Amino acid sequence: MSSKYNFQKISHFKQVLEPTGEQKIPVVFHVSDELMPDDRTVDQLIEVASDPRLFKQLVALTDVSEKPGRRNAGGTVAASEDYFLPQLLDTAPNCGMRLMTTPFDTESLTEEKIDQLFQELVKVIPTKKYIGNYVPLNVVIDICQRGSRALNEYLNYAPDQYQNIHSGGNMFEDEKPTKKDFYETLPAWFYRFGQFRLGILGAAGNHFLDLMKVEEIMDNNLALKFNLKKGQYVFWIHTGSGLFGQYASYFYTPKIKEHLSQRIVWNLGRLTFLKKNIPWHQALKKEIPAYRDKKEFFAIKADSELGEKYFTAHRAGSNIGFANRTMIEFNLSQAIEKTLGKKNALDLVYDMNHVYAARENHFGKDLWIHRQNTTRAFGPQRMAGTNFAETGEPIFMPSSMSTAAYFGVGTDENEETFFSCAHGTGKSKEKTSEVPENKDALLEKMNRRGVKLYNAKSKGVINQDAAHYKDPEIAIEGLKENKIMKPVAKMRPVAVLMY
């Protein structure tokens, strides 16, 4: 780390950058020197911590790293008493993960059967496609209102699994928005995207569907509660809310860099939706273009009419994210039945959101928490009244396509992070193994590690190789030491579907 920063080292896995100059709040890094991001990322975090509307501290977790085209690094948690800051969040709400157990183990599932299954999955779970699974428009609106439960009912699939999803699979929770609320929040034709885009894994970054093998049980009692056993196969999904989520988010967020198709959709949306006689419409129309080149962050007063509309759009997109993973699980379940002859083979462990804003109470205050590629990590006390009151909230810690992943639970001793955890190990500032020069070298490296990669049509897939990611063993040690996460099981990728 450059000497230009005056870090205070609190412990091996905790360092603090106290305010100097324009910086208003500390940046608290829950990382060791090996996990520290590069100077560019630190500068970005200082810029975020200089915003006077943020509360107490900016938290940087294990996977903190710069995200190209974003104003805020991934792996961060920011809080504000009164404001939404949309630029602190990623390009779409509810990028998230889902973990499912299976009845299969190394004896019942051979390499040949795995290959047969994944050849089918390449066909039925697209990574990049214009049209996924079609659903009627009324189902899209129902999903926006009630979350993934609406899609489960439409598909007649696992209707009770909402109990094992973050916020019950519905970011509106006990609120009951109407159809009118949604059409007053976003252009009506935006909802049409939701009709055709469910079930697509996505081409962005490291979205994946993995088959993993449980390699080690680290807490026997907790593993039993989650039906996890050594040698068992599990499926892991990482994907988001697709085009609907992106457009719902971008409509209220100044973007640094836009694709041509995005500019066309946003401009058409604003031209057809924003009216001259509605004050918050005019505020949005004026301020979004103005803030694209400003150093200051765009902020929306949460208790304003604009804040209400932003939060409605944000949660509608988040609910589409839950539904997208539900549709992928449904298609996965059908593929398992077709190729392996096992019906209803999947049991949902948990589905969690790691890009979102939510109202939570911390340090005795009601705050707007912004989790940017970080997950909520409530301990047993905060999970009272849920299926996880005895265990704490489930947490997923994947790394690269060919390195270990961890499953764990939140603790009651983690308030300093606003009860949050990393959503992975994150990109490393230095390479952690040999770097493949091309796709053939990547496949060979993964083969040596016992992992088979499917689809892999993108040129950028080599950038998801293990060499670019932080060491998961060091990362998990830090999470344990700082009492952020209690590890339950260690897993290894066996087969990976990725663009």
N, C-alpha and C positions, 0 to 999 in steps of 0.2 A: 504494500500500500504506500502511496506517495506520502512524503513527509509534510506536504502542505496541509494535511488534516491533523487536527489535535484530538485524536481518539483517546478516550479514557477507558482503559481495559479493566472491567469489573471482575471478569472471570475468564476462563479459557474460551467459553462460548457466549460471552456477552461483552459488547463494546458500545460506548455511547459517544456521540458527537454532539457536544453541547452547543447552544446557540451562540453565534458570533456574527457580527455584521447585520445583514438583513434577516438572518435565520431567527425565527420566533420561538420554535419549540425544539427539544432534543430529537435526534434520530437515534433510536435504540436498536442496535444490530444484535440479533440472537445468533451470532455466527462466530466461528473461530477464524484465525487468519487464513486458513486454507479455503474457507467458504466465503470469504469477503469478496464482494463484486469489484469490478474495475473502477477507475477514477471517474469515468464518464457517468456511470450509474450513481456514484456517490454525489456528484455534482447535481444530478437530476433530483435526488432525494433532498438535497439542501434547498433546491428551488421550491420543492413541494412544502418543506418545513418552514419556508419563509412566508407562507400564506397566513395572514392574521386570523383567519376564520377557523383554523384547526385547533383542536383541543389537546392539551397535555403533552403528547409525544407522537411521533411517527414511528411505527414499528416496522422493522425490516427483518424478515425471517429467513430460514435456511436457503430458500430458493430465490432470494433477491437477485434480480438481474434486469438489465435494460431490455425493453421491448421496442423494437424499431417502429417508428411512427407514432409512439405514445408519449404523453407528457409525464407519465408516472411509471416507475419500474414495477415489474411483477414481484410478487412475494412481499407485499406491503399491506399495512392496515392503517387507515387514517380515520379520525373522528372529528365531528363538528357538532356543536350544540344546536345550531340553527340553519345550517346550509347543506344542500347537495352540491357536490363538486363533480360534475359528470366526467371531466377530463382525467380524474384520478382512477377511473375504471376502464376496463378493456373495451374492445370494439363492440361487444354484444353481451347482454346480461346472461347469467346462468350458463357459462361454460362450466361443466361439472363432471363428476365421475359417478359410476354405478358399479357395485361389486355384487356378484351372484355366485352362490355355491352350486355345485353339481354333485350327483351321486357317483361320479366317475373317479377312478384313481389310476395309478400307473399299471395296474393289472388288468383293469377293465377297458382301458382306452389305449390302443396301440398307436404307433406312429402312422400306420396306414389309415386307421380310422380318423385320426386327427387331420391328415391330409385330405381325406374324402370330405370331411366336414368343412374345412376351410376353402376348398374348391367351390363348394356350394355357397359359402358365405360371401365370396367375392362376387357372386351373381346377385345375391338378395340383400346385401348391405353395401350399397355403393359408397365410395369415398368422395367422388366428384361427379355430380349428375344434376341436370336441370330439374328433373321430376323424380320425386321419391314415391312415397305412398300417399295416394289421394284420400282426402277426407272432405265431407261436405262443409260448407262455410259455417253452418250452425254449430258444428262440432269444434271448429277453430275458436269461435266465440265462447263456447262452453269451456274449452280448455283455458282460455284467457281468464274466465271467471272463476273456475273451480280447480284448475291445475290438471295434473296427470290423471287424477281420478276420473275425469270426464272421458279421457281416451280409453282408460281401462274398461269403463262401462260400454263404450262404443264397440270395442274389440271383444267384449265378453271374456276378458283375460285378467286374472289375478286381481279382482276388485278390491281386496283388502290390503294390497301392498303399499298403499299410501302411508300406512303407519310406519313404514321403514324408509321414509323419504324426508329429507330436510323440510321442516315446516309443513309436513303432511302432503308434500308435493304441490302446495298452493301458497305462493308468497303473499296472497291477500289474507290468508288464514281465516279469521272470523269476519272479515269485511265481506260485503256482498255487492260488488260493483255491478251495474246494469249494462245492458247492450248499448244504451245511449251514452254511458260514461266512456266506453271504448271508442265509439264513433265521434265523440267530442274531443278525443285525445290524439287520434292519429287519422290520416286519410283512410277512407273506407277500403280503398283498393289495396292498402298494405296488408290487410287481413287475408287477401287472396293468396299471398305468398305462403301463408301457413297451410293452405289447402294442398299444396303440391310438394312441400319440402320436408315433411316428416320422414324419419327413417334413413336419413343421409348422414353418414359418419362425418363427412366434411374434409376439405382439403387443407384446412388451416393448420400450420405448425405440427404439433405432435398429437393430434387427435388419433385415437387408436381403439381397436378392439383386440384385447389380448386374452389368450388362454394361458393361465399361470398354474404352476404346481406349488402347493404349500410345502416348503422345504424344511421349515423349523417352527415348532410351537414354542413361543417365548413366555406365555402365561397360560397354563393348562386350564385353570378355572374359567378365565374369560373366553378362551377358545371354545370351550364346551358350550357356552351361552350363545356363541355365534355359529355353532355347528361346523367348526373348522377342525380338520384333522391332518396330520402329516401325510404327505403323499397324495392328498386330494387335489383335484383339478377345480379351478374357479375361473370365472370370466370377469374381465374388467373392461368397462367402457369409459372413454374420455371423449366428450364432444359437447357441443353447445346448442344455441337456439336458432342457428341458421340465419337465413336471409331476413325472416320476420324480426328476429331479435336484433339483428344489425340495424335494420331500418328504424325500428322502434327506438333504439338507442341513439343512432346518428341524428335523428330528427331534432333531438334536444341537446346535441353535443358538438361543439366546434372540433373539426378534425384537421390535423396537420396535413395529412396526405390522403387523397381520395382516388379510387379507381374511376375511370370514365363512367362505367355503368352506375356506380354509386352516386356520382354527381348528377347524372340524368334523373335517377329515381328521386333523390332528395329535392332537386330543383322543381321537378314536376309536382312532387308532394306539396311543397310549400306554395307553389303557384295555385294549385287547385284547392288547398285547404285553408291557408291563412287569410283571414278577412280583415279589412281595414277598420271595421267598427268594433273589434274585440281587442281590448288593451293587451292581454297577454299574447295574442297572436302577433301584434305589432312589435312587442318587446322581443319575442323570439326571432322574428324576421330581421330585426335590426341588429341584435346582439350576436347571433350565431356567426354571421360573416365577419363582424368586427373583431371577434375574439380569436379568429384563426391565427392571426399574426401577433397577438399580444403576449407579453411575458406574464401578465397577470392571468390567473385561472378564472374561467367562467364559473360563476356560482349562482345558484338559484335558492332564494329564501324558501325554506321548506313549508312554511305556513302561508305562502302566497298561492294564488290560483295557478300560476305557472308551475310552482312546486308540486301542487296536487296533480296536475296533468303529467308532469315528468314522472312522478312516482307511479302513477297508474300505467303509463307506457312501459316503464322499467319492469314492473312486476308482471305485466302481460307477457313481455318477452321472456322473462324468467320461467313462467309457466309453460311456455312453448318448449323451453329447454328440457324441463322434466318430461314433457310428453315425447320429445324427440328420442330420449333415451328409453322411454317405455316402448316406443314403436320398434326401436332397434332390438330391444330384448325380445319383443314378440316375434320378430322375424328370425332372431337367433334360436328361439325355442322351437319354431316350426322347422328350421333347418336341422336341428338336432333330432327331431322326431323323424324327419325324412331320411337322414343319412345314418343315424345310429339306432333308430327304432325306439327311442325313449321319449314318452310323452310327459309334458310338464316337468322337465328335468331341472329347471332353474328355480332357486329360492333367493329372493332379494335380501341381501344383508343390509345395504344402505345406498342411498343416492344423495349426493351432496353437491351444493352449489358453491363455486369458488370465485365468482365475479358478481358482486351485488352490493347494494346499499340497503340497510335495514335499521330500524329503530330498536335500540337496546339500552339497557341500563348498566353503566359501569362507573365505578368510583363515585357512586351515589348520584349520578346524573343520567338523565335520558339523553342519549346521543344518537347522531346519525353515523353509523359505522360504514365505512367504505372498504370492503375487502377486495383487493386487486390480486387475483391469483393466489388467494389464501382462503382457508376454510374456517368456518366456525368450529370451535373445539370445546364445547361445554363439558364440564365435569358432571358427575352424577347429580349433584345438587341442582344444577340448572336444567337438567334433563328430567326432573321430577314430573310425573304424570305422563311420561312417554314409555316406549318399549325399552329405553336405554337408561332408566333411572338407576339401575344397579351397576351399570357398566361405565357410563359416560358415553358421550357422542362418538360414533365411529369416525375414524380418520384414515385416509388413504395417502400413502407416501410412495408413489412410483418414482422411477428414475428414468433410465433410457430404455431402448428396445431390448437390451441384452444384459441388463444388470438387475440386481435384487430390488424388490419392492417390499414395502412394509405395510401392515395393517395394524392399527392401534386404536386407542380411545383417549378422549380428553380427560383432564384432571381438574380438580377443584382449586388448584394452586397456581393458576395461570392468568390472573387478572391483568398483569402488566401488559400482556399482548391483546387486551380486550377479548380474552378467551378465544384465541385464534391459533392456527397452525399452518405451516407450509403445505402446499398442495403437491410438492415434489421436491427433487433436489435442486433443480434449476441449472441454467447454463453456467459453466465454469469459465473464469477468466484465463485459465491455462488448461491445455489439453491433458486429459487424464489417462489416455492410452494412445496407441497408434491411430492415426487418422486415415481412413480409407480414401483413396484418390478418386475412386469411381464406384458405380453401383455394384459391379462385379466384386470389387474388393470388400465392399460392405457386406454383401451376401456371404462371402467366404468367411469374414470375421464372425458374423453371427452364427454361421454353421459350426465354426470351431467352438462357439459358446453354447451350442445345443439349441439354437433358436432358429425357427424358419419364418421368413418374412413373405407375406402375401400382398398382392396388388402392387404396391411400391412403384407406381407409374410416374411419380413426380421426380424431377431432377433434384429437388431439394431434400429428398428423403435421406441422403447421405449426411445432412446436417443434423439428423436425429440420432446419429451414432453415439455410442457411449463415450467416445473421446471428448465430446462437447459438454458433457454433464458432470456435475460435482459428484464426489464419491459418496454413495448412499450410506456406507458404514460410518463415515465421519458425521454425516448429516443426522443420522438416527441417534448417535451418541449425544449430540448437542441438544436434540429435542428431549431426550431422557434427562440430561443433566439440568436443564432449565425447567423441568417438570411441565413441559408443554404437552407431551404425549407419553402414554404408556404403551409400549409395543406389545402386540399380542401374537403376531405371526409374521414370518419372513417367507416371501414367495419369489419364484423365479419364472420369467417369461419362457414359454415353450413355443408358441405360435403367435404371430403378430399380423394383424390386418391394418394397413396404413397406406395413405396416399403417397 
